[in-house]
Amino acid sequence: DQPTSLNICEGEIVSAINFTTLNTVGTTTYDWDNDNANIGLALNGVDGINSFTALNSTGTPQVATITVTPTFTNGLVPCTGNPKSFTITVNPSAQVNPIVSTTVCAGDLIPKIEFKSTTVGTTTYAWTNDNTSIGSILASGTGPIPEFSAINTGTIPQIATITVTPTYIDNGFSCPGPEKTFTITVNPAAEVDQPNDEVFCASEFAVINFTTSNTVGTTTYDWENSNTAIGLTNLNGSGNSITLTTTNTGTTPITSTLIVTPTFSYNGVDCVGPNKVFTITVNPNADMIPPASQTLCNGDPTTVDFATSNSVGTTTYAWTNNTPSIGIPASGVGSIPVFSVVNTGNAP
C-alpha cells in the first residue's frame, strides 16, 4: 500500500512506520532504502521503520525519499513487486538571532526592531512585552516592533523584557523554535530639586547642596555662575555641592545667578535633564560712618545721628554708654535723641 509522506519538525519523535498490503494467504516482506541519512534514519532496512528522532542541523528542510520494495512469498516462491516511494521532510527548528538589549533616555526615539534568522525559508516571529509603560509598544505582537518614543515619568529606570518566539513555516507546516529575550531600559529624565535662593553676609562660609528625587542610577550636576565677585571664583563647575567663602567689598548687595543642569546615568547611558535657576546674594558687611566726638557744657542740648555708606538694604544701630550720668541710658538702639547733657560735679 502507498505509504503516506510525512512533514515533521527537527527534534520530533517519528512513530514507527509499518507497511501494509492487500495480498493475503502468503507472506509479504519489505525492503526499504533511504537516500538521506541526515534526517536521523538509517540508509536501509527491512520490514517496518522503527521509531526515531528526526534530525536537521542544516538550517534548511531535509527531504528523504524512502523507497519500499515488497516481496510476496508463497510455497517457497518469492515474487518481488513494484516499489513504492514516499518522503519524510524534516523542517529545521525555528531560530531567531540574538537581539542586543538597549538603554535609552525618556523621550528618545527607539527605531523599528527587526528580527532575523539564519534558517533558510520563512520564519515568523511573535513577541510579548512585560512593561507597556515604556511607550506605545503593546503587550504582544507579531513581526517587527514598530518605532516608538520612550516614556518614563517616574524616578527610576523602567525595564521591559521582550520575549521573541520564532516559528518556521514550510508548505503550511509550522515548527516553533526556542524563544529569545532582550530588554529595553528607559532611564528617567534627569532631575534636580529646585535650590533655594540664598542670602549671605560677606565672609561667610556657604555650602549649597544639590539633591534629586531620582534613585537607582547616579545623578551628577554641572553649574554656571554669572558673578565671581560673590566669592565663587569659577564661572562653571560640577559636583554635588558648591562651597565658597562669600565676598562683597562694596556698599550694596551683589547677586549671582546660578544655573544647575542634572545628568542621570544608568547602564552607561547619560540622560541630561532640564536645568534649574537660583540666586546667591551677598550683603556687604554692615558699615558705620564714625560719629564725631563732642565736648559740651552742663545743660547743653545735643543729639547723635548714626549714618552708613551702605545702601539698598537697611542698617540698624545698637549702642552702649559707659557713663549714664551724662544724661542718656547705658544702652539703646537707633540714633541718640536730643537730650540736655548733665554734669553736676566739678570735673569733666
DALINZI-V744219 format. One record per pair of residues at least 12 apart in sequence whose C-alpha atoms are under 10 Angstrom apart, sorted by the first residue. I is the first residue (numbers start at 1). GAP is how many residues later the second one is. Records with the same first field share a line. If there is no record, write none. Layout:
BEGIN
I = GAP ; GAP
END
This chain:
BEGIN
1 = 18 ; 19 ; 20 ; 21 ; 22 ; 67 ; 69 ; 82 ; 83
2 = 17 ; 18 ; 19 ; 66 ; 81 ; 82 ; 83 ; 84
3 = 14 ; 15 ; 16 ; 17 ; 63 ; 64 ; 65 ; 81 ; 82 ; 83 ; 84
4 = 13 ; 81 ; 82 ; 83 ; 84
5 = 59 ; 60 ; 61 ; 80 ; 81 ; 82 ; 83 ; 84
6 = 57 ; 58 ; 80 ; 81 ; 82 ; 83 ; 84
7 = 54 ; 56 ; 80 ; 81 ; 82 ; 83 ; 84 ; 163 ; 164 ; 165 ; 166 ; 167
8 = 46 ; 47 ; 53 ; 80 ; 81 ; 82 ; 83 ; 84 ; 165 ; 166 ; 167
9 = 44 ; 45 ; 46 ; 47 ; 52 ; 80 ; 81 ; 82 ; 83 ; 84 ; 85 ; 159 ; 164 ; 165 ; 166 ; 167 ; 168
10 = 29 ; 30 ; 43 ; 44 ; 45 ; 46 ; 47 ; 51 ; 52 ; 79 ; 80 ; 81 ; 82 ; 83 ; 84 ; 165 ; 166 ; 167
11 = 28 ; 29 ; 41 ; 42 ; 43 ; 44 ; 45 ; 79 ; 80 ; 81 ; 82
12 = 40 ; 41 ; 42 ; 43 ; 78
13 = 38 ; 39 ; 40 ; 41 ; 42
14 = 35 ; 36 ; 37 ; 38 ; 39 ; 40 ; 74
15 = 34 ; 35 ; 36 ; 37 ; 38
16 = 32 ; 33 ; 34 ; 35 ; 36
17 = 30 ; 31 ; 32 ; 33 ; 34
18 = 12 ; 29 ; 30 ; 31 ; 32
19 = 28 ; 29 ; 30 ; 49 ; 51
20 = 27 ; 28 ; 50
21 = 49 ; 51
23 = 49
24 = 48 ; 50
25 = 47 ; 48 ; 49
26 = 46 ; 47 ; 48 ; 49 ; 50 ; 51 ; 52
27 = 44 ; 45 ; 46 ; 47 ; 48 ; 51
28 = 19 ; 42 ; 43 ; 44 ; 45 ; 46 ; 50 ; 51 ; 52 ; 53
29 = 17 ; 18 ; 19 ; 39 ; 40 ; 41 ; 42 ; 43 ; 44 ; 49 ; 51
30 = 15 ; 16 ; 17 ; 18 ; 37 ; 38 ; 39 ; 40 ; 41 ; 42 ; 50 ; 51 ; 53
31 = 13 ; 14 ; 15 ; 16 ; 17 ; 36 ; 37 ; 38 ; 39 ; 40 ; 52
32 = 12 ; 13 ; 14 ; 15 ; 16 ; 17 ; 34 ; 35 ; 36 ; 37 ; 38 ; 51 ; 52 ; 53
33 = 12 ; 13 ; 31 ; 32 ; 33 ; 34 ; 35 ; 36 ; 52
34 = 30 ; 31 ; 32 ; 33 ; 34 ; 51 ; 52 ; 53 ; 54
35 = 28 ; 29 ; 30 ; 31 ; 32 ; 52
36 = 26 ; 27 ; 28 ; 29 ; 30 ; 52
37 = 18 ; 25 ; 26 ; 27
38 = 16 ; 17 ; 18 ; 19 ; 20 ; 24 ; 25 ; 26 ; 52
39 = 13 ; 14 ; 15 ; 16 ; 17 ; 18 ; 22 ; 23 ; 24 ; 25 ; 49 ; 50 ; 51 ; 52
40 = 12 ; 13 ; 14 ; 15 ; 16 ; 24 ; 50
41 = 12 ; 13 ; 14 ; 23 ; 47
43 = 21 ; 23
44 = 22 ; 23 ; 24
45 = 23
46 = 22 ; 23 ; 24
47 = 21 ; 22 ; 23
48 = 20
54 = 34 ; 35 ; 36 ; 37 ; 38
55 = 35 ; 36 ; 37 ; 38
56 = 33 ; 34 ; 35 ; 36 ; 37
57 = 34 ; 35 ; 36 ; 62
58 = 33 ; 34 ; 35 ; 61 ; 62
59 = 32 ; 33 ; 34 ; 35 ; 36 ; 58 ; 59 ; 60 ; 61 ; 62
60 = 30 ; 31 ; 32 ; 33 ; 58 ; 59 ; 60 ; 61 ; 110
61 = 28 ; 29 ; 30 ; 31 ; 32 ; 58 ; 59 ; 60 ; 109
62 = 26 ; 27 ; 28 ; 29 ; 30
63 = 24 ; 25 ; 26 ; 27 ; 28
64 = 22 ; 23 ; 24 ; 25 ; 26
65 = 20 ; 21 ; 22 ; 23 ; 24
66 = 17 ; 18 ; 19 ; 20 ; 21 ; 22
67 = 16 ; 17 ; 18 ; 19 ; 20
68 = 13 ; 14 ; 15 ; 16 ; 17 ; 18
69 = 12 ; 13 ; 14 ; 15 ; 16
70 = 12 ; 13 ; 14
71 = 12
89 = 81
90 = 85
91 = 30 ; 77 ; 78 ; 79 ; 82 ; 83 ; 84
92 = 27 ; 28 ; 29 ; 76 ; 77 ; 78 ; 83 ; 84 ; 85
93 = 26 ; 30 ; 73 ; 74 ; 75 ; 76 ; 81 ; 82 ; 83 ; 84 ; 85
94 = 23 ; 24 ; 25 ; 26 ; 27 ; 28 ; 29 ; 30 ; 31 ; 71 ; 72 ; 73 ; 74 ; 75 ; 80 ; 81 ; 82 ; 83 ; 84 ; 85
95 = 21 ; 22 ; 23 ; 24 ; 28 ; 29 ; 30 ; 70 ; 71 ; 72 ; 73 ; 80 ; 81 ; 82 ; 83 ; 84 ; 85
96 = 19 ; 20 ; 21 ; 22 ; 23 ; 27 ; 28 ; 29 ; 68 ; 69 ; 70 ; 71 ; 72 ; 81 ; 82 ; 83 ; 84
97 = 18 ; 19 ; 20 ; 21 ; 22 ; 67 ; 69 ; 83
98 = 17 ; 18 ; 19 ; 66 ; 81 ; 82 ; 83 ; 84
99 = 14 ; 15 ; 16 ; 17 ; 63 ; 65 ; 81 ; 82 ; 83 ; 84
100 = 81 ; 82 ; 83 ; 84
101 = 59 ; 60 ; 61 ; 80 ; 81 ; 82 ; 83 ; 84
102 = 57 ; 80 ; 81 ; 82 ; 83 ; 84 ; 165 ; 167
103 = 54 ; 55 ; 56 ; 80 ; 81 ; 82 ; 83 ; 84 ; 163 ; 164 ; 165 ; 166 ; 167
104 = 46 ; 47 ; 53 ; 80 ; 81 ; 82 ; 83 ; 84 ; 162 ; 163 ; 164 ; 165 ; 166 ; 167
105 = 44 ; 45 ; 46 ; 47 ; 52 ; 80 ; 81 ; 82 ; 83 ; 84 ; 85 ; 159 ; 160 ; 161 ; 164 ; 165 ; 166 ; 167 ; 168
106 = 28 ; 29 ; 43 ; 44 ; 45 ; 46 ; 47 ; 48 ; 51 ; 52 ; 79 ; 80 ; 81 ; 82 ; 83 ; 84 ; 165 ; 167
107 = 27 ; 28 ; 41 ; 42 ; 43 ; 44 ; 45 ; 79 ; 80 ; 81 ; 82 ; 164
108 = 40 ; 41 ; 42 ; 43 ; 78 ; 79 ; 163
109 = 26 ; 38 ; 39 ; 40 ; 41 ; 42
110 = 25 ; 35 ; 36 ; 37 ; 38 ; 39 ; 40 ; 74
111 = 34 ; 35 ; 36 ; 37 ; 38
112 = 32 ; 33 ; 34 ; 35 ; 36
113 = 30 ; 31 ; 32 ; 33 ; 34
114 = 29 ; 30 ; 31 ; 32
115 = 28 ; 29 ; 30 ; 49 ; 51
116 = 28 ; 50
117 = 49 ; 51
119 = 49
120 = 48
121 = 47 ; 48 ; 49
122 = 45 ; 46 ; 47 ; 48 ; 49 ; 52
123 = 20 ; 43 ; 44 ; 45 ; 46 ; 47 ; 51 ; 52 ; 53 ; 54
124 = 18 ; 19 ; 20 ; 41 ; 42 ; 43 ; 44 ; 45 ; 50 ; 52
125 = 16 ; 17 ; 18 ; 19 ; 39 ; 40 ; 41 ; 42 ; 43 ; 51 ; 52 ; 54
126 = 14 ; 15 ; 16 ; 17 ; 18 ; 19 ; 37 ; 38 ; 39 ; 40 ; 41 ; 53
127 = 12 ; 13 ; 14 ; 15 ; 16 ; 17 ; 18 ; 35 ; 36 ; 37 ; 38 ; 39 ; 52 ; 53 ; 54
128 = 12 ; 13 ; 14 ; 32 ; 33 ; 34 ; 35 ; 36 ; 37 ; 53
129 = 12 ; 31 ; 32 ; 33 ; 34 ; 35 ; 52 ; 53 ; 54 ; 55
130 = 29 ; 30 ; 31 ; 32 ; 33 ; 53
131 = 27 ; 28 ; 29 ; 30 ; 31 ; 53
132 = 19 ; 26 ; 27 ; 28 ; 29
133 = 17 ; 18 ; 19 ; 20 ; 25 ; 26 ; 27 ; 53
134 = 14 ; 15 ; 16 ; 17 ; 18 ; 19 ; 23 ; 24 ; 25 ; 26 ; 50 ; 51 ; 52 ; 53
135 = 12 ; 13 ; 14 ; 15 ; 16 ; 17 ; 51
136 = 12 ; 13 ; 14 ; 15
137 = 12 ; 13 ; 23
139 = 23
140 = 22 ; 23 ; 24
141 = 23
142 = 22 ; 23 ; 24
143 = 21 ; 23
150 = 34 ; 35 ; 36 ; 37 ; 38
151 = 35 ; 36 ; 37 ; 38
152 = 33 ; 34 ; 35 ; 36 ; 37
153 = 33 ; 34 ; 35 ; 36
154 = 33 ; 34 ; 35 ; 59 ; 60 ; 61
155 = 32 ; 33 ; 34 ; 35 ; 36 ; 57 ; 58 ; 59 ; 60 ; 61 ; 62
156 = 30 ; 31 ; 32 ; 33 ; 57 ; 58 ; 59 ; 60 ; 61 ; 110
157 = 28 ; 29 ; 30 ; 31 ; 32 ; 57 ; 58 ; 59 ; 60 ; 108 ; 109 ; 110
158 = 26 ; 27 ; 28 ; 29 ; 30
159 = 24 ; 25 ; 26 ; 27 ; 28
160 = 22 ; 23 ; 24 ; 25 ; 26
161 = 20 ; 21 ; 22 ; 23 ; 24
162 = 18 ; 19 ; 20 ; 21 ; 22
163 = 16 ; 17 ; 18 ; 19 ; 20
164 = 13 ; 14 ; 15 ; 16 ; 17 ; 18
165 = 12 ; 13 ; 14 ; 15 ; 16
166 = 12 ; 13 ; 14
167 = 12
185 = 81 ; 82
186 = 80 ; 83
187 = 27 ; 29 ; 30 ; 77 ; 78 ; 79 ; 80 ; 82 ; 83 ; 84
188 = 26 ; 27 ; 29 ; 76 ; 77 ; 78 ; 83 ; 84 ; 85
189 = 25 ; 73 ; 74 ; 75 ; 76 ; 81 ; 82 ; 83 ; 84 ; 85
190 = 22 ; 23 ; 24 ; 27 ; 28 ; 29 ; 30 ; 31 ; 71 ; 72 ; 73 ; 74 ; 75 ; 80 ; 81 ; 82 ; 83 ; 84 ; 85
191 = 20 ; 21 ; 22 ; 23 ; 28 ; 29 ; 30 ; 70 ; 71 ; 72 ; 73 ; 80 ; 81 ; 82 ; 83 ; 84 ; 85
192 = 18 ; 19 ; 20 ; 21 ; 22 ; 27 ; 28 ; 29 ; 68 ; 69 ; 70 ; 71 ; 72 ; 81 ; 82 ; 83 ; 84
193 = 16 ; 17 ; 18 ; 19 ; 20 ; 21 ; 67 ; 69 ; 82 ; 83
194 = 16 ; 17 ; 18 ; 66 ; 81 ; 82 ; 83 ; 84
195 = 13 ; 14 ; 15 ; 16 ; 63 ; 64 ; 65 ; 81 ; 82 ; 83 ; 84
196 = 12 ; 81 ; 82 ; 83 ; 84
197 = 60 ; 61 ; 80 ; 81 ; 82 ; 83 ; 84
198 = 57 ; 80 ; 81 ; 82 ; 83 ; 84
199 = 54 ; 55 ; 56 ; 80 ; 81 ; 82 ; 83 ; 84
200 = 30 ; 45 ; 46 ; 47 ; 53 ; 80 ; 81 ; 82 ; 83 ; 84
201 = 44 ; 45 ; 46 ; 47 ; 52 ; 80 ; 81 ; 82 ; 83 ; 84 ; 85
202 = 28 ; 29 ; 43 ; 44 ; 45 ; 46 ; 47 ; 48 ; 51 ; 79 ; 80 ; 81 ; 82 ; 83 ; 84
203 = 27 ; 28 ; 41 ; 42 ; 43 ; 44 ; 45 ; 46 ; 79 ; 80 ; 81 ; 82
204 = 27 ; 40 ; 41 ; 42 ; 43 ; 78
205 = 26 ; 38 ; 39 ; 40 ; 41 ; 42
206 = 25 ; 36 ; 37 ; 38 ; 39 ; 40 ; 74
207 = 34 ; 35 ; 36 ; 37 ; 38
208 = 32 ; 33 ; 34 ; 35 ; 36 ; 72
209 = 30 ; 31 ; 32 ; 33 ; 34
210 = 29 ; 30 ; 31 ; 32 ; 50 ; 52
211 = 29 ; 30 ; 51
212 = 50 ; 52
214 = 50
215 = 49
216 = 48 ; 49 ; 50
217 = 47 ; 48 ; 49 ; 50 ; 51 ; 52 ; 53
218 = 45 ; 46 ; 47 ; 48 ; 52
219 = 20 ; 21 ; 43 ; 44 ; 45 ; 46 ; 47 ; 51 ; 52 ; 53 ; 54
220 = 18 ; 19 ; 20 ; 41 ; 42 ; 43 ; 44 ; 45 ; 50 ; 52
221 = 16 ; 17 ; 18 ; 19 ; 20 ; 39 ; 40 ; 41 ; 42 ; 43 ; 51 ; 52 ; 54
222 = 14 ; 15 ; 16 ; 17 ; 18 ; 19 ; 37 ; 38 ; 39 ; 40 ; 41 ; 53
223 = 12 ; 13 ; 14 ; 15 ; 16 ; 17 ; 18 ; 19 ; 35 ; 36 ; 37 ; 38 ; 39 ; 52 ; 53 ; 54
224 = 12 ; 13 ; 14 ; 32 ; 33 ; 34 ; 35 ; 36 ; 37 ; 53
225 = 12 ; 31 ; 32 ; 33 ; 34 ; 35 ; 54 ; 55
226 = 29 ; 30 ; 31 ; 32 ; 33 ; 53
227 = 27 ; 28 ; 29 ; 30 ; 31 ; 53
228 = 18 ; 19 ; 27 ; 28
229 = 17 ; 18 ; 19 ; 20 ; 25 ; 26 ; 27 ; 53
230 = 14 ; 15 ; 16 ; 17 ; 18 ; 19 ; 23 ; 24 ; 25 ; 26 ; 50 ; 51 ; 52 ; 53
231 = 12 ; 13 ; 14 ; 15 ; 16 ; 17 ; 25 ; 51
232 = 12 ; 13 ; 14 ; 15 ; 24 ; 48
233 = 12
235 = 23
236 = 22 ; 23 ; 24
237 = 23
238 = 22 ; 23 ; 24
240 = 22
246 = 34 ; 35 ; 36 ; 37 ; 38
247 = 35 ; 36 ; 37 ; 38
248 = 33 ; 34 ; 35 ; 36 ; 37
249 = 33 ; 34 ; 35 ; 36
250 = 33 ; 34 ; 35 ; 59 ; 60 ; 61
251 = 32 ; 33 ; 34 ; 35 ; 36 ; 57 ; 58 ; 59 ; 60 ; 61 ; 62
252 = 30 ; 31 ; 32 ; 33 ; 57 ; 58 ; 59 ; 60 ; 61
253 = 28 ; 29 ; 30 ; 31 ; 32 ; 57 ; 58 ; 59 ; 60
254 = 26 ; 27 ; 28 ; 29 ; 30
255 = 24 ; 25 ; 26 ; 27 ; 28
256 = 22 ; 23 ; 24 ; 25 ; 26
257 = 20 ; 21 ; 22 ; 23 ; 24
258 = 18 ; 19 ; 20 ; 21 ; 22
259 = 16 ; 17 ; 18 ; 19 ; 20
260 = 14 ; 15 ; 16 ; 17 ; 18
261 = 12 ; 13 ; 14 ; 15 ; 16
262 = 12 ; 13 ; 14
263 = 12
283 = 27 ; 29 ; 30
284 = 26 ; 27 ; 29
285 = 25
286 = 22 ; 23 ; 24 ; 27 ; 28 ; 29 ; 30 ; 31
287 = 20 ; 21 ; 22 ; 23 ; 24 ; 28 ; 29
288 = 18 ; 19 ; 20 ; 21 ; 22 ; 27 ; 28 ; 29
289 = 17 ; 18 ; 19 ; 20 ; 21
290 = 16 ; 17 ; 18
291 = 13 ; 14 ; 15 ; 16
292 = 12 ; 13
295 = 53
296 = 44 ; 45 ; 46 ; 47 ; 52
297 = 43 ; 44 ; 45 ; 46 ; 51
298 = 28 ; 42 ; 43 ; 44 ; 45 ; 46 ; 47 ; 50
299 = 27 ; 28 ; 40 ; 41 ; 42 ; 43 ; 44 ; 45
300 = 39 ; 40 ; 41 ; 42
301 = 37 ; 38 ; 39 ; 40 ; 41
302 = 34 ; 35 ; 36 ; 37 ; 38 ; 39
303 = 32 ; 33 ; 34 ; 35 ; 36 ; 37 ; 38
304 = 30 ; 31 ; 32 ; 33 ; 34 ; 35
305 = 29 ; 30 ; 31 ; 32 ; 33
306 = 12 ; 28 ; 29 ; 30
307 = 28
315 = 19
316 = 17 ; 18 ; 19
317 = 15 ; 16 ; 17 ; 18
318 = 13 ; 14 ; 15 ; 16 ; 17
319 = 12 ; 13 ; 14 ; 15 ; 16 ; 17
320 = 12 ; 13
324 = 18
325 = 16 ; 17 ; 18 ; 19
326 = 13 ; 14 ; 15 ; 16 ; 17 ; 18 ; 22
327 = 12 ; 13 ; 14 ; 15 ; 16
328 = 12 ; 13 ; 14
END
